[in-house]
Amino acid sequence: MAFNLAISEGVLHAIESFGVKRCMFESNVPVDKVSLSYAVLWNTFKKMVADFDEEKTGLFYGTAARVYRL
C-alpha cells in the first residue's frame, strides 16, 4: 500500500502541475511484469484518479490519441 501511496502522490502532483491535456498513463509492459502485473498496474492508475470525471478520458486515451495522432 505504501508503494501505491507514494506513486499516487507524485502522479497527482504531476497532473495538477501540468494539467490533464499534458499527462497520460502508460505502461512499460512486458518489462514491468518483473515488478507487478499488468492488472495491478492499471487498477492502481484507475484508483489514483477515481475522483476525476471527464479527465479520465484524457488521461487514459485522449492525450495519447492527440499526441500520437491515433
N, C-alpha and C positions, 0 to 999 in steps of 0.2 A: 504494500500500500504506500510506503514512503516513496518508492520509485515513482509511482504514478503521481503522487502529490508534487514531487519536485519537478517532474516533467511538465505537469499541468500548469504550475505557476509560471514557468518560462514560456510556454506556448501562449497562455493567455496574455502575458505581458507583451509578447511579440504582436499578437493580434490587436491589442489595444494601441500599441505604438505605431504600427504600420497600416492598420485597417484591413478589413476583410478583402478588399479588392486587390491587396498586395500579398495575401497569405493563402496557402493551400496546404492540405495534408497530403503526405506522400509516404511511401514505404520503400525500403531497400530489400525487399524480398527477392531472392531467397537468402541473401547474406544475413538478414536479421533473424532468420529461423534459429540461429545458434543461441540467441538471447531469449526470444519469445515467439509464440506462434502468431501467425497472420491474424487469426480471430481475436486474440488478446490485444494485439496492437490496435486494430481498428475499433474494437469495443472501447479501448481506452480513449482513442480520439473522440468517439461519439459521446462518451461520458463527460469529457472535458468541455464540450460545447452544448451540453444538454439544455442549458437555459437560453441558448440562442434560437432565434426563429428563422427569418429569411436568410440570415447569414450562413446557415449550414450549407445551403446550396452552393454558395460561392466557395466555401472552404473545401467542400468535398468534390466539386465538379466545375463550377462556373469559372473560377480563376484559371484553372488548368486549361479549360476549353478555350478561354480567351487568349491566354499566353501562348499556348501551343497550337492555336488555330485548329482545334479539333472539330 
